[in-house]
Amino acid sequence: MVNVEKATRWQVAVDLDRCIGSGTCLALAPHLFQTGASAVTEVSAAEAPAESAVLDSAVCCPSQAITITDAATGAPLHPGQ
């Protein structure tokens, strides 16, 4: 299993086909997410600092549309393997 605490930068992506626009990620990490076309969520930056708000937004996403990978290694952090 990948150690989330060791990563310092994360790549964050939203699967636009899975996103239902619940807004949970916007509430938890408004500095990283924004409402895009058709009321689905988009990532406002390709990389983000490794912080709990970003991970919480992925874990709490009701449609599991958010993926996080270690920017340095490409290893998946959420969902894990």
All heavy atoms as an XYZ file, in Angstrom:
568
protein
N       0.844     -1.187      0.000
C       0.000      0.000      0.000
C       0.887      1.248      0.000
O       1.914      1.295      0.656
C      -0.909     -0.017      1.221
C      -1.849      1.159      1.278
S      -3.029      0.920      2.628
C      -3.942      2.394      2.416
N       0.490      2.272     -0.722
C       1.233      3.515     -0.822
C       1.040      4.321      0.451
O      -0.063      4.422      0.979
C       0.763      4.332     -2.040
C       1.456      5.661     -2.109
C       0.982      3.539     -3.310
N       2.117      4.926      0.941
C       2.048      5.739      2.145
C       1.671      7.167      1.768
O       2.466      7.907      1.203
C       3.394      5.704      2.875
C       3.328      6.375      4.225
O       2.425      7.154      4.515
N       4.302      6.066      5.057
N       0.458      7.574      2.094
C      -0.048      8.895      1.760
C       0.779      9.981      2.426
O       1.011     11.039      1.855
C      -1.538      9.018      2.164
C      -2.050     10.428      1.972
C      -2.375      8.035      1.377
N       1.260      9.749      3.625
C       2.004     10.765      4.368
C       3.343     11.121      3.732
O       3.869     12.195      3.956
C       2.231     10.317      5.820
C       0.971     10.329      6.677
C       0.117      9.086      6.479
O       0.662      8.023      6.143
O      -1.107      9.191      6.645
N       3.929     10.243      2.937
C       5.233     10.511      2.336
C       5.153     11.391      1.097
O       6.128     12.009      0.721
C       5.943      9.197      2.000
C       6.420      8.470      3.236
C       7.274      7.297      2.863
C       7.775      6.619      4.132
N       8.699      5.556      3.833
N       4.025     11.460      0.458
C       3.862     12.287     -0.740
C       3.801     13.758     -0.322
O       3.174     14.103      0.673
C       2.593     11.900     -1.482
N       4.443     14.624     -1.095
C       4.394     16.053     -0.789
C       3.554     16.825     -1.796
O       3.039     17.893     -1.487
C       5.811     16.660     -0.744
O       6.448     16.464     -2.006
C       6.640     16.035      0.361
N       3.422     16.298     -3.014
C       2.590     16.912     -4.049
C       1.714     15.831     -4.655
O       2.173     14.717     -4.890
C       3.437     17.540     -5.156
C       4.407     18.592     -4.721
C       3.871     19.964     -4.509
N       3.099     20.503     -5.629
C       2.258     21.524     -5.477
N       2.068     22.071     -4.319
N       1.589     21.990     -6.501
N       0.473     16.171     -4.898
C      -0.474     15.226     -5.457
C      -0.997     15.723     -6.788
O      -1.159     16.928     -6.990
C      -1.668     15.040     -4.531
C      -1.376     14.343     -3.245
C      -0.328     13.520     -2.978
C      -2.142     14.410     -2.054
N      -0.405     13.050     -1.694
C      -1.508     13.593     -1.095
C      -3.298     15.063     -1.691
C      -2.005     13.417      0.191
C      -3.786     14.889     -0.413
C      -3.151     14.069      0.515
N      -1.285     14.794     -7.680
C      -2.036     15.095     -8.892
C      -3.474     14.690     -8.608
O      -3.721     13.586     -8.134
C      -1.483     14.329    -10.086
C      -0.127     14.820    -10.520
C       0.396     14.071    -11.715
O       0.172     12.874    -11.859
N       1.112     14.762    -12.571
N      -4.383     15.595     -8.872
C      -5.785     15.369     -8.564
C      -6.586     15.450     -9.864
O      -6.359     16.342    -10.677
C      -6.303     16.428     -7.565
C      -7.755     16.174     -7.216
C      -5.443     16.447     -6.305
N      -7.487     14.511    -10.050
C      -8.320     14.499    -11.255
C      -9.756     14.174    -10.880
O     -10.015     13.465     -9.913
C      -7.803     13.468    -12.252
N     -10.680     14.716    -11.659
C     -12.100     14.421    -11.492
C     -12.590     13.731    -12.753
O     -12.398     14.232    -13.857
C     -12.918     15.713    -11.252
C     -14.406     15.393    -11.190
C     -12.469     16.420     -9.984
N     -13.209     12.576    -12.579
C     -13.813     11.857    -13.695
C     -15.152     12.536    -13.988
O     -16.122     12.385    -13.225
C     -14.007     10.388    -13.322
C     -14.601      9.564    -14.445
O     -15.271     10.122    -15.344
O     -14.417      8.333    -14.416
N     -15.200     13.307    -15.064
C     -16.393     14.085    -15.386
C     -17.604     13.220    -15.702
O     -18.751     13.665    -15.564
C     -16.099     15.043    -16.540
C     -14.965     16.039    -16.272
C     -14.749     16.931    -17.485
C     -15.235     16.869    -15.029
N     -17.378     11.974    -16.099
C     -18.492     11.062    -16.362
C     -19.116     10.536    -15.067
O     -20.275     10.154    -15.051
C     -18.037      9.884    -17.222
C     -17.684     10.303    -18.635
O     -18.290     11.284    -19.140
O     -16.799      9.677    -19.238
N     -18.332     10.524    -13.997
C     -18.831     10.021    -12.712
C     -19.335     11.133    -11.807
O     -20.170     10.893    -10.936
C     -17.729      9.257    -11.982
C     -17.327      7.980    -12.688
C     -16.384      7.216    -11.838
N     -17.158      6.684    -10.715
C     -16.878      5.561    -10.092
N     -15.848      4.864    -10.449
N     -17.618      5.146     -9.093
N     -18.819     12.335    -11.961
C     -19.172     13.443    -11.079
C     -20.663     13.753    -11.175
O     -21.213     13.884    -12.266
C     -18.357     14.682    -11.442
S     -18.754     16.129    -10.425
N     -21.308     13.891    -10.009
C     -22.728     14.223     -9.970
C     -22.956     15.653     -9.482
O     -24.092     16.068     -9.293
C     -23.516     13.219     -9.104
C     -22.998     13.214     -7.665
C     -23.465     11.823     -9.726
C     -23.841     12.409     -6.684
N     -21.874     16.390     -9.235
C     -21.991     17.786     -8.832
C     -22.534     17.990     -7.433
O     -23.202     18.977     -7.173
N     -22.238     17.090     -6.517
C     -22.758     17.202     -5.149
C     -22.184     18.406     -4.402
O     -22.809     18.923     -3.491
C     -22.477     15.927     -4.355
O     -21.096     15.849     -4.032
N     -20.982     18.824     -4.761
C     -20.365     19.980     -4.121
C     -19.576     19.671     -2.867
O     -19.044     20.585     -2.236
N     -19.480     18.418     -2.484
C     -18.724     18.054     -1.286
C     -17.276     18.496     -1.401
O     -16.716     19.064     -0.464
C     -18.798     16.533     -1.036
O     -20.160     16.150     -0.944
C     -18.069     16.140      0.232
N     -16.668     18.264     -2.548
C     -15.266     18.646     -2.739
C     -15.092     20.168     -2.693
O     -14.106     20.667     -2.156
C     -14.721     18.083     -4.039
S     -15.672     18.561     -5.493
N     -16.063     20.896     -3.232
C     -16.009     22.357     -3.185
C     -16.049     22.863     -1.752
O     -15.372     23.833     -1.410
C     -17.174     22.957     -3.974
C     -17.140     22.739     -5.478
C     -18.490     23.064     -6.082
C     -16.062     23.580     -6.110
N     -16.826     22.208     -0.917
C     -16.926     22.607      0.487
C     -15.657     22.276      1.260
O     -15.224     23.050      2.108
C     -18.129     21.936      1.133
N     -15.045     21.133      0.943
C     -13.873     20.689      1.694
C     -12.560     21.303      1.200
O     -11.646     21.516      1.984
C     -13.774     19.161      1.652
C     -14.883     18.421      2.389
C     -14.818     16.927      2.094
C     -14.783     18.679      3.887
N     -12.448     21.552     -0.091
C     -11.200     22.089     -0.659
C     -11.513     23.126     -1.744
O     -11.230     22.912     -2.919
C     -10.343     20.955     -1.210
N     -12.107     24.258     -1.359
C     -12.504     25.254     -2.361
C     -11.330     25.874     -3.119
O     -11.513     26.398     -4.211
C     -13.248     26.310     -1.533
C     -12.736     26.138     -0.147
C     -12.426     24.675     -0.010
N     -10.146     25.766     -2.561
C      -8.952     26.285     -3.231
C      -8.510     25.408     -4.402
O      -7.703     25.828     -5.220
C      -7.810     26.427     -2.223
C      -7.428     25.134     -1.568
N      -8.221     24.512     -0.633
C      -6.356     24.338     -1.739
C      -7.644     23.394     -0.235
N      -6.505     23.266     -0.901
N      -9.051     24.208     -4.498
C      -8.632     23.272     -5.537
C      -9.725     22.945     -6.552
O      -9.426     22.640     -7.697
C      -8.126     21.977     -4.894
C      -7.608     20.907     -5.846
C      -6.406     21.425     -6.634
C      -7.235     19.652     -5.092
N     -10.975     23.014     -6.140
C     -12.074     22.612     -7.016
C     -12.943     23.804     -7.387
O     -13.050     24.764     -6.636
C     -12.936     21.539     -6.330
C     -12.183     20.277     -6.031
C     -11.673     20.038     -4.769
C     -11.973     19.325     -7.010
C     -10.968     18.875     -4.483
C     -11.270     18.160     -6.745
C     -10.773     17.938     -5.480
N     -13.570     23.705     -8.544
C     -14.496     24.743     -9.003
C     -15.610     24.091     -9.804
O     -15.442     22.996    -10.330
C     -13.773     25.774     -9.860
C     -13.153     25.189    -11.124
C     -12.202     26.136    -11.813
O     -11.756     27.111    -11.221
N     -11.873     25.860    -13.052
N     -16.739     24.773     -9.888
C     -17.847     24.264    -10.684
C     -17.557     24.541    -12.143
O     -17.232     25.657    -12.522
C     -19.171     24.929    -10.280
O     -19.391     24.686     -8.894
C     -20.327     24.374    -11.084
N     -17.664     23.506    -12.947
C     -17.385     23.629    -14.373
C     -18.660     23.540    -15.197
O     -19.756     23.766    -14.693
N     -18.495     23.171    -16.432
C     -19.622     23.036    -17.362
C     -20.602     21.980    -16.868
O     -20.217     20.989    -16.248
C     -19.099     22.660    -18.746
N     -21.846     22.195    -17.107
C     -22.915     21.254    -16.748
C     -22.957     20.956    -15.250
O     -23.375     19.883    -14.842
C     -22.768     19.948    -17.536
O     -22.786     20.204    -18.913
N     -22.489     21.890    -14.435
C     -22.528     21.785    -12.973
C     -21.708     20.631    -12.411
O     -21.939     20.199    -11.290
C     -23.967     21.708    -12.477
N     -20.752     20.124    -13.157
C     -19.842     19.127    -12.615
C     -18.596     19.852    -12.104
O     -18.336     20.996    -12.457
C     -19.454     18.033    -13.640
C     -20.671     17.221    -14.040
C     -18.779     18.626    -14.846
N     -17.843     19.188    -11.285
C     -16.691     19.798    -10.647
C     -15.434     19.596    -11.467
O     -15.225     18.532    -12.046
C     -16.504     19.203     -9.241
O     -17.700     19.432     -8.500
C     -15.335     19.841     -8.521
N     -14.596     20.605    -11.492
C     -13.307     20.539    -12.170
C     -12.203     20.879    -11.173
O     -12.436     21.578    -10.186
C     -13.263     21.534    -13.328
C     -14.284     21.238    -14.409
C     -14.292     22.302    -15.499
O     -13.697     23.381    -15.316
O     -14.915     22.039    -16.539
N     -11.003     20.407    -11.466
C      -9.833     20.726    -10.662
C      -9.241     22.006    -11.217
O      -9.049     22.139    -12.423
C      -8.810     19.571    -10.710
C      -7.584     19.901     -9.881
C      -9.440     18.276    -10.233
N      -8.931     22.956    -10.332
C      -8.408     24.240    -10.790
C      -6.892     24.251    -10.954
O      -6.343     25.201    -11.492
C      -8.837     25.354     -9.831
O      -8.350     25.099     -8.526
N      -6.207     23.199    -10.499
C      -4.754     23.101    -10.642
C      -4.377     21.647    -10.903
O      -4.992     20.740    -10.347
C      -4.054     23.607     -9.388
N      -3.372     21.442    -11.727
C      -2.952     20.072    -12.058
C      -2.328     19.357    -10.862
O      -2.439     18.149    -10.730
C      -1.967     20.087    -13.218
N      -1.671     20.115    -10.012
C      -1.057     19.537     -8.813
C      -1.521     20.309     -7.588
O      -1.853     21.493     -7.673
C       0.471     19.598     -8.883
C       1.082     18.584     -9.798
C       2.594     18.523     -9.655
O       3.166     19.124     -8.725
O       3.219     17.864    -10.496
N      -1.505     19.631     -6.457
C      -1.907     20.245     -5.200
C      -0.949     19.801     -4.105
O      -0.381     18.711     -4.188
C      -3.324     19.819     -4.841
N      -0.781     20.625     -3.087
C       0.021     20.168     -1.957
C      -0.699     19.016     -1.260
O      -1.930     18.967     -1.248
C       0.116     21.395     -1.053
C      -0.978     22.302     -1.481
C      -1.294     21.975     -2.898
N       0.061     18.103     -0.723
C      -0.512     16.977      0.004
C      -1.093     17.508      1.307
O      -0.367     17.916      2.199
C       0.559     15.923      0.271
N      -2.405     17.552      1.386
C      -3.071     18.051      2.591
C      -4.368     17.302      2.830
O      -4.980     16.784      1.889
C      -3.317     19.555      2.503
C      -4.178     19.968      1.336
C      -4.292     21.478      1.173
O      -3.399     22.217      1.614
O      -5.284     21.915      0.584
N      -4.770     17.258      4.078
C      -5.930     16.458      4.459
C      -7.215     16.902      3.767
O      -8.056     16.067      3.433
C      -6.111     16.460      5.972
O      -6.339     17.770      6.444
N      -7.407     18.185      3.508
C      -8.643     18.659      2.865
C      -8.801     18.048      1.475
O      -9.919     17.718      1.056
C      -8.665     20.180      2.786
N      -7.705     17.901      0.763
C      -7.753     17.326     -0.583
C      -8.094     15.844     -0.505
O      -8.965     15.357     -1.232
C      -6.424     17.559     -1.327
C      -6.435     16.868     -2.683
C      -6.150     19.052     -1.477
N      -7.444     15.129      0.378
C      -7.735     13.700      0.542
C      -9.161     13.499      1.032
O      -9.877     12.625      0.533
C      -6.738     13.051      1.504
C      -6.896     11.544      1.699
C      -6.751     10.792      0.382
C      -5.886     11.044      2.710
N      -9.605     14.312      1.981
C     -10.978     14.208      2.487
C     -11.992     14.402      1.367
O     -13.013     13.725      1.328
C     -11.230     15.230      3.595
C     -10.495     14.911      4.886
O      -9.992     13.777      5.030
O     -10.415     15.807      5.740
N     -11.714     15.334      0.457
C     -12.655     15.581     -0.639
C     -12.795     14.347     -1.525
O     -13.891     14.035     -1.991
C     -12.238     16.797     -1.460
O     -11.038     16.555     -2.154
N     -11.701     13.635     -1.747
C     -11.764     12.416     -2.561
C     -12.471     11.286     -1.820
O     -13.314     10.591     -2.397
C     -10.357     11.984     -2.963
N     -12.154     11.124     -0.568
C     -12.753     10.055      0.228
C     -14.254     10.280      0.401
O     -15.040      9.339      0.350
C     -12.051      9.949      1.603
C     -12.788      9.009      2.532
C     -10.604      9.493      1.422
N     -14.678     11.529      0.566
C     -16.087     11.851      0.811
C     -16.917     12.008     -0.456
O     -18.139     12.176     -0.367
C     -16.182     13.126      1.641
S     -15.532     12.925      3.310
N     -16.301     11.956     -1.615
C     -17.044     12.122     -2.864
C     -18.081     10.998     -2.998
O     -17.714      9.821     -3.032
C     -16.094     12.091     -4.060
S     -16.923     12.213     -5.649
N     -19.378     11.343     -3.072
C     -20.401     10.285     -3.119
C     -20.363      9.436     -4.393
O     -20.834      8.301     -4.386
C     -21.717     11.057     -3.018
C     -21.401     12.435     -3.442
C     -19.954     12.676     -3.087
N     -19.782      9.968     -5.462
C     -19.715      9.178     -6.699
C     -18.310      8.628     -6.966
O     -18.074      8.026     -8.013
C     -20.173     10.025     -7.892
O     -19.331     11.151     -8.040
N     -17.401      8.851     -5.999
C     -16.016      8.378     -6.123
C     -15.399      8.821     -7.446
O     -14.736      8.042     -8.139
C     -15.939      6.866     -5.952
C     -16.321      6.406     -4.556
C     -15.385      6.959     -3.492
O     -14.217      6.629     -3.447
N     -15.891      7.848     -2.640
N     -15.608     10.090     -7.793
C     -15.130     10.634     -9.066
C     -13.730     11.237     -8.974
O     -13.155     11.577    -10.001
C     -16.112     11.699     -9.566
N     -13.175     11.365     -7.772
C     -11.884     12.033     -7.598
C     -10.781     11.010     -7.388
O     -10.896     10.113     -6.552
C     -11.931     12.996     -6.398
C     -13.026     14.041     -6.616
C     -10.572     13.653     -6.178
C     -13.321     14.900     -5.408
N      -9.710     11.149     -8.167
C      -8.537     10.297     -7.979
C      -7.353     11.170     -7.587
O      -7.233     12.315     -8.025
C      -8.190      9.496     -9.244
O      -7.983     10.404    -10.328
C      -9.298      8.533     -9.608
N      -6.493     10.603     -6.771
C      -5.284     11.290     -6.326
C      -4.107     10.362     -6.554
O      -4.158      9.187     -6.189
C      -5.367     11.660     -4.833
C      -6.557     12.589     -4.585
C      -4.068     12.314     -4.370
C      -6.796     12.905     -3.119
N      -3.051     10.902     -7.162
C      -1.813     10.143     -7.344
C      -0.649     10.959     -6.815
O      -0.698     12.194     -6.769
C      -1.560      9.794     -8.824
O      -1.550     10.999     -9.585
C      -2.625      8.872     -9.377
N       0.403     10.284     -6.422
C       1.634     10.933     -5.981
C       2.252     11.595     -7.207
O       2.530     10.921     -8.204
C       2.571      9.890     -5.379
C       3.842     10.486     -4.799
O       4.398     11.432     -5.393
O       4.285      9.986     -3.754
N       2.457     12.903     -7.168
C       2.985     13.627     -8.322
C       4.402     13.191     -8.675
O       4.791     13.229     -9.840
C       2.938     15.134     -8.075
N       5.172     12.763     -7.700
C       6.557     12.377     -7.953
C       6.685     10.979     -8.548
O       7.523     10.739     -9.413
C       7.368     12.465     -6.659
N       5.829     10.064     -8.102
C       5.984      8.662     -8.511
C       4.866      8.156     -9.413
O       5.019      7.120    -10.046
C       6.040      7.752     -7.276
O       4.764      7.780     -6.623
C       7.147      8.176     -6.312
N       3.723      8.845     -9.425
C       2.575      8.365    -10.182
C       1.800      7.270     -9.483
O       0.841      6.738    -10.027
N       2.189      6.933     -8.261
C       1.519      5.882     -7.518
C       0.125      6.347     -7.089
O      -0.034      7.474     -6.619
C       2.331      5.509     -6.274
N      -0.888      5.492     -7.259
C      -2.244      5.873     -6.841
C      -2.351      5.962     -5.333
O      -1.868      5.086     -4.614
C      -3.117      4.756     -7.401
C      -2.213      3.599     -7.557
C      -0.843      4.151     -7.820
N      -2.985      7.041     -4.853
C      -3.203      7.211     -3.415
C      -4.675      7.035     -3.054
O      -4.998      6.514     -2.012
C      -2.718      8.580     -2.971
C      -1.245      8.877     -3.251
C      -0.905     10.324     -2.941
C      -0.358      7.944     -2.460
N      -5.546      7.513     -3.952
C      -6.979      7.307     -3.758
C      -7.639      7.229     -5.117
O      -7.457      8.136     -5.931
C      -7.622      8.436     -2.956
C      -9.091      8.191     -2.764
N      -9.579      7.350     -1.799
C     -10.167      8.613     -3.452
C     -10.887      7.300     -1.902
N     -11.283      8.071     -2.892
N      -8.427      6.272     -5.412
C      -8.519      5.065     -4.605
C      -7.226      4.270     -4.697
O      -6.553      4.298     -5.720
C      -9.688      4.303     -5.211
C      -9.799      4.804     -6.616
C      -9.265      6.198     -6.608
N      -6.880      3.609     -3.633
C      -5.664      2.799     -3.611
C      -5.854      1.521     -4.392
O      -6.937      1.188     -4.843
N      -4.769      0.804     -4.547
C      -4.863     -0.465     -5.278
C      -5.129     -1.594     -4.340
O      -4.879     -1.641     -3.239
C      -3.567     -0.738     -6.023
C      -3.420      0.192     -7.183
C      -2.244     -0.191     -8.077
O      -1.544     -1.161     -7.856
N      -2.040      0.594     -9.098
